């Protein structure tokens, strides 16, 4: 709080004080008080006035400067009241009580929203698990109908995307990092996609995946499955293949999913991990893309402490690399 602003705000007090001084001088003259005594009384009155004024200014300046400083430094502005001390002047106490009441209401609202969000999450997860049962039954009933199986697989993947989107947004208790065999995770992905791989005549290759990785197996399986599903969706017409390769380095392990499909244009490549971004392939392909698959892959990788990168050339290849670090605290 600047002194000039404070004094400007106290303009009414100066006007009243000057009026009082004029009346006091006239009153003292009327009483025939000597000029030296009048000057002393006026000077003393002015000094007392400014002492009171500056005491009030410095007291309030400390509180308001701290208030503004804490407000600017906080990401969550509603926590402001918890970062400041209650002031010792009336206006400050009134403001403090108002902020405290607003903060309590904000916490109540946040608690209600969190409860509503958790209830919605639980409902979605329950709904997804219920939907999986008829999907599994339909899959068994249509084992010989390859086209129906492919459509059921698409539905299953979309349902799973919803599940992991919910888990990604509320991930605190939904994953467990420990040591898993990468080969088993890749085999599960291959089994999930075997019907499409066989029907579309896609060669599926696995190399050097008998490695131990610190991750959550279900989440990593979902990530790899999303990438493989994209490779299948955007495959070449002939001689298409998908190759998954593991490499063990000193401080990390990489998983590379490589395909020789349609590829991604250079203009789309920087944005493929953006939420709902479909790109040219997603808009032109017969099976329209939601733009959520790679977004979820990146978000899940971030939460697991992994890194995901993508490289591609149009009509040549797409290569996705997942880096899993060998961090000691994961093991603990």
C-alpha positions as CSV (number, residue, x, y, z in Angstrom):
1,X,0.0,0.0,0.0
2,X,1.6,3.3,-1.1
3,X,1.6,6.3,1.2
4,X,0.3,8.6,-1.6
5,X,-2.8,6.4,-2.1
6,X,-3.4,6.2,1.6
7,X,-3.2,10.0,2.0
8,X,-5.5,10.5,-0.9
9,X,-8.0,8.2,0.7
10,X,-7.7,10.3,3.9
11,X,-8.5,13.5,2.1
12,X,-11.7,14.0,4.0
13,X,-9.8,13.7,7.3
14,X,-7.4,16.5,6.1
15,X,-10.3,18.8,5.2
16,X,-12.0,18.2,8.6
17,X,-8.6,18.7,10.4
18,X,-7.9,22.0,8.6
19,X,-11.4,23.2,9.3
20,X,-10.8,22.3,13.0
21,X,-7.5,24.1,13.1
22,X,-9.1,27.3,11.6
23,X,-11.9,27.2,14.2
24,X,-9.4,26.5,17.0
25,X,-7.2,29.5,15.9
26,X,-10.2,31.8,15.8
27,X,-11.4,30.5,19.2
28,X,-8.0,31.1,20.8
29,X,-7.7,34.6,19.3
30,X,-11.2,35.4,20.7
31,X,-10.0,34.3,24.1
32,X,-7.0,36.8,23.7
33,X,-4.4,34.0,24.0
34,X,-0.9,35.1,23.2
35,X,0.4,34.2,19.7
36,X,3.3,32.1,21.1
37,X,0.8,29.9,23.0
38,X,-1.5,29.7,20.0
39,X,1.5,28.6,17.8
40,X,2.5,25.9,20.3
41,X,-1.1,24.6,20.6
42,X,-1.5,24.4,16.8
43,X,1.9,22.8,16.3
44,X,1.3,20.3,19.0
45,X,-2.2,19.4,17.5
46,X,-0.7,19.0,14.0
47,X,2.1,16.7,15.4
48,X,-0.4,14.5,17.3
49,X,-2.6,14.3,14.1
50,X,0.3,13.2,11.9
51,X,1.5,10.7,14.6
52,X,-1.9,9.1,14.7
53,X,-2.1,9.2,10.9
54,X,1.3,7.6,10.2
55,X,0.8,5.0,13.0
56,X,-2.5,3.9,11.3
57,X,-0.8,3.9,7.9
58,X,2.2,1.6,8.9
59,X,-0.1,-0.7,10.8
60,X,-2.4,-1.2,7.8
61,X,0.4,-1.2,5.3
62,X,2.0,-4.3,6.9
63,X,-1.2,-6.2,6.7
64,X,-2.3,-5.3,3.2
65,X,1.2,-5.7,1.7
66,X,1.4,-9.2,3.2
67,X,-2.1,-9.9,1.9
68,X,-1.2,-8.9,-1.7
69,X,2.1,-10.7,-1.5
70,X,0.6,-14.0,-0.3
71,X,-2.2,-13.7,-2.9
72,X,0.3,-13.3,-5.7
73,X,2.4,-16.2,-4.6
74,X,-0.4,-18.7,-4.2
75,X,-1.6,-21.0,-7.0
76,X,-4.7,-21.8,-5.0
77,X,-6.1,-18.4,-4.1
78,X,-8.7,-19.8,-1.8
79,X,-6.0,-20.8,0.7
80,X,-5.1,-17.1,1.3
81,X,-6.9,-16.9,4.7
82,X,-4.7,-19.8,6.0
83,X,-1.5,-17.9,5.1
84,X,-2.2,-14.6,6.9
85,X,-2.5,-13.6,10.6
86,X,-5.6,-11.8,11.9
87,X,-5.0,-8.0,12.0
88,X,-5.4,-5.7,15.0
89,X,-7.5,-3.0,13.4
90,X,-11.2,-3.0,12.7
91,X,-11.4,-2.8,8.9
92,X,-8.8,-5.6,8.7
93,X,-10.7,-7.8,11.1
94,X,-13.9,-7.3,9.1
95,X,-12.0,-8.3,5.9
96,X,-10.4,-11.2,7.7
97,X,-13.7,-12.6,8.9
98,X,-15.2,-12.2,5.4
99,X,-12.3,-14.1,3.8
100,X,-12.6,-16.8,6.5
101,X,-16.3,-17.2,5.8
102,X,-15.7,-17.3,2.0
103,X,-12.9,-19.9,2.6
104,X,-15.2,-22.1,4.6
105,X,-17.9,-22.0,1.9
106,X,-15.3,-22.7,-0.7
107,X,-14.1,-25.8,1.2
108,X,-17.6,-27.0,1.6
109,X,-18.2,-26.6,-2.2
110,X,-15.0,-28.3,-3.1
111,X,-15.9,-31.2,-0.7
112,X,-19.3,-31.6,-2.4
113,X,-17.8,-31.4,-5.9
114,X,-15.2,-34.1,-5.0
115,X,-17.9,-36.3,-3.5
116,X,-20.0,-35.9,-6.7
117,X,-17.0,-36.6,-8.8
118,X,-16.1,-39.7,-6.9
119,X,-19.7,-40.9,-7.1
120,X,-19.7,-40.4,-10.8
121,X,-16.3,-42.2,-11.1
122,X,-17.6,-45.2,-9.1
123,X,-20.8,-45.3,-11.3
124,X,-18.8,-45.2,-14.5
125,X,-16.5,-48.0,-13.3
126,X,-19.5,-50.1,-12.2
127,X,-21.2,-49.4,-15.6
128,X,-18.1,-50.4,-17.5
129,X,-17.7,-53.7,-15.6
130,X,-21.4,-54.4,-16.2
131,X,-21.0,-53.7,-20.0
132,X,-18.1,-56.0,-20.2
133,X,-20.2,-59.1,-19.4
134,X,-22.6,-58.8,-22.4
135,X,-19.6,-57.8,-24.6
136,X,-17.8,-61.0,-23.6
137,X,-21.0,-63.0,-24.2
138,X,-21.5,-61.4,-27.7
139,X,-17.8,-62.2,-28.5
140,X,-18.3,-65.9,-27.7
141,X,-21.6,-66.0,-29.6
142,X,-19.9,-64.5,-32.7
143,X,-16.6,-66.4,-32.8
144,X,-17.0,-67.3,-36.5
145,X,-18.2,-63.9,-37.6
146,X,-15.0,-61.9,-38.1
147,X,-16.5,-58.6,-39.0
148,X,-18.8,-58.7,-36.0
149,X,-15.8,-59.6,-33.8
150,X,-13.9,-56.5,-35.1
151,X,-16.8,-54.2,-34.3
152,X,-17.1,-55.8,-30.8
153,X,-13.4,-55.2,-30.3
154,X,-13.8,-51.5,-31.2
155,X,-16.6,-51.2,-28.7
156,X,-14.5,-52.9,-26.0
157,X,-11.5,-50.6,-26.7
158,X,-13.8,-47.5,-26.5
159,X,-15.3,-48.7,-23.3
160,X,-11.8,-49.3,-21.9
161,X,-10.8,-45.8,-23.0
162,X,-13.6,-44.4,-20.8
163,X,-12.5,-46.5,-17.9
164,X,-8.9,-45.3,-18.1
165,X,-9.9,-41.7,-18.7
166,X,-11.8,-41.8,-15.4
167,X,-8.8,-43.5,-13.7
168,X,-6.4,-41.1,-15.2
169,X,-8.3,-38.1,-13.8
170,X,-8.5,-39.7,-10.3
171,X,-5.3,-41.8,-10.3
172,X,-4.2,-41.6,-6.7
173,X,-5.3,-45.1,-5.6
174,X,-5.7,-46.8,-9.0
175,X,-2.2,-48.0,-9.8
176,X,0.5,-50.0,-8.2
177,X,4.1,-49.9,-9.4
178,X,6.2,-53.0,-9.0
179,X,8.3,-55.3,-11.1
180,X,6.6,-57.0,-14.0
181,X,7.7,-59.1,-16.9
182,X,7.4,-57.1,-20.1
183,X,7.0,-60.2,-22.3
184,X,3.8,-61.2,-20.4
185,X,2.3,-57.7,-21.0
186,X,3.1,-57.8,-24.7
187,X,1.6,-61.3,-25.0
188,X,-1.6,-60.0,-23.4
189,X,-1.7,-57.2,-26.0
190,X,-1.2,-59.7,-28.8
191,X,-4.0,-61.9,-27.5
192,X,-6.4,-59.0,-27.3
193,X,-5.7,-58.1,-30.9
194,X,-5.2,-61.5,-32.5
195,X,-8.5,-61.6,-34.4
196,X,-7.8,-58.3,-36.1
197,X,-4.1,-59.2,-36.7
198,X,-5.2,-62.5,-38.4
199,X,-8.1,-61.1,-40.3
200,X,-6.1,-58.2,-41.7
201,X,-3.0,-60.3,-42.3
202,X,-0.7,-58.1,-40.2
203,X,2.6,-59.6,-39.2
204,X,3.1,-59.2,-35.4
205,X,6.8,-59.4,-34.3
206,X,8.2,-59.3,-30.8
207,X,11.9,-59.0,-30.0
208,X,13.9,-58.9,-26.7
209,X,10.9,-58.3,-24.5
210,X,11.9,-60.8,-21.7
211,X,12.7,-57.9,-19.4
212,X,11.7,-56.8,-15.9
213,X,10.1,-53.4,-15.8
214,X,8.9,-51.2,-12.9
215,X,5.4,-50.2,-13.8
216,X,1.7,-51.0,-13.4
217,X,1.0,-53.9,-15.6
218,X,-2.6,-53.1,-16.5
219,X,-1.8,-49.5,-17.3
220,X,1.2,-50.4,-19.4
221,X,-0.8,-53.0,-21.2
222,X,-3.5,-50.4,-21.9
223,X,-0.9,-48.0,-23.3
224,X,0.7,-50.6,-25.6
225,X,-2.7,-51.8,-26.7
226,X,-3.7,-48.3,-27.6
227,X,-0.6,-47.9,-29.8
228,X,-1.1,-51.3,-31.4
229,X,-4.7,-50.5,-32.1
230,X,-3.7,-47.4,-33.8
231,X,-1.1,-49.3,-35.9
232,X,-3.9,-51.7,-36.9
233,X,-6.3,-48.9,-37.7
234,X,-3.8,-47.1,-39.9
235,X,-2.1,-50.1,-41.5
236,X,-0.8,-50.4,-45.1
237,X,-2.9,-52.3,-47.6
238,X,-0.2,-55.0,-48.2
239,X,2.7,-56.4,-46.3
240,X,1.9,-54.5,-43.1
241,X,3.6,-55.4,-39.8
242,X,3.9,-54.3,-36.2
243,X,7.1,-54.9,-34.3
244,X,7.6,-54.5,-30.5
245,X,11.2,-54.3,-29.4
246,X,12.6,-54.0,-25.9
247,X,16.1,-52.6,-25.0
248,X,17.8,-52.7,-21.7
249,X,20.1,-49.8,-20.8
250,X,21.9,-48.9,-17.6
251,X,19.3,-46.5,-16.2
252,X,16.2,-47.3,-18.2
253,X,14.4,-49.7,-20.5
254,X,12.8,-48.7,-23.8
255,X,9.8,-50.3,-25.5
256,X,9.5,-49.4,-29.2
257,X,6.3,-50.1,-31.1
258,X,7.1,-49.8,-34.8
259,X,4.7,-50.2,-37.8
260,X,5.0,-49.6,-41.5
261,X,1.5,-48.1,-41.9
262,X,0.1,-44.8,-43.1
263,X,2.4,-42.7,-40.9
264,X,1.7,-39.2,-39.5
265,X,2.2,-36.0,-41.3
266,X,4.9,-33.6,-40.1
267,X,2.3,-30.9,-39.3
268,X,0.3,-33.3,-37.1
269,X,3.2,-34.9,-35.3
270,X,3.7,-32.2,-32.5
271,X,0.0,-32.4,-31.6
272,X,-0.8,-36.1,-31.6
273,X,-0.8,-36.2,-27.8
274,X,-3.2,-33.4,-27.5
275,X,-6.6,-34.2,-26.1
276,X,-9.2,-34.9,-28.8
277,X,-6.7,-34.2,-31.6
278,X,-7.5,-36.5,-34.6
279,X,-5.3,-35.1,-37.3
280,X,-5.6,-35.9,-41.0
281,X,-5.6,-39.7,-40.6
282,X,-8.3,-39.6,-37.9
283,X,-10.6,-37.5,-40.1
284,X,-10.0,-39.4,-43.4
285,X,-9.9,-43.0,-42.0
286,X,-13.2,-45.0,-42.3
287,X,-13.2,-45.7,-38.5
288,X,-13.3,-42.1,-37.1
289,X,-10.9,-41.4,-34.3
290,X,-11.8,-39.8,-31.0
291,X,-8.3,-38.3,-30.5
292,X,-8.2,-39.7,-26.9
293,X,-6.0,-42.8,-27.3
294,X,-2.5,-41.1,-27.5
295,X,-3.6,-38.4,-25.1
296,X,-4.4,-41.1,-22.4
297,X,-1.1,-42.8,-23.2
298,X,0.8,-39.7,-22.4
299,X,-1.2,-38.9,-19.3
300,X,-0.8,-42.4,-17.9
301,X,2.9,-42.4,-18.7
302,X,3.3,-39.1,-16.9
303,X,1.6,-40.5,-13.8
304,X,3.7,-43.7,-13.9
305,X,6.9,-41.7,-14.3
306,X,7.5,-43.0,-17.8
307,X,8.2,-41.1,-21.0
308,X,6.5,-41.5,-24.3
309,X,7.8,-40.2,-27.7
310,X,6.6,-40.6,-31.2
311,X,8.4,-40.3,-34.6
312,X,6.8,-40.9,-38.0
313,X,7.0,-40.3,-41.7
314,X,4.0,-40.2,-43.9
315,X,3.4,-43.4,-45.9
316,X,6.6,-44.9,-44.3
317,X,6.5,-45.7,-40.6
318,X,5.3,-44.7,-37.1
319,X,7.6,-45.4,-34.2
320,X,6.4,-45.0,-30.6
321,X,9.1,-45.3,-27.8
322,X,8.2,-45.7,-24.1
323,X,11.0,-45.2,-21.7
324,X,10.7,-46.8,-18.2
325,X,13.4,-45.7,-15.8
326,X,15.1,-47.9,-13.2
327,X,14.4,-45.8,-10.1
328,X,15.1,-47.2,-6.7
329,X,12.1,-45.6,-5.0
330,X,9.7,-47.4,-7.4
331,X,11.0,-50.7,-6.0
332,X,10.6,-49.5,-2.4
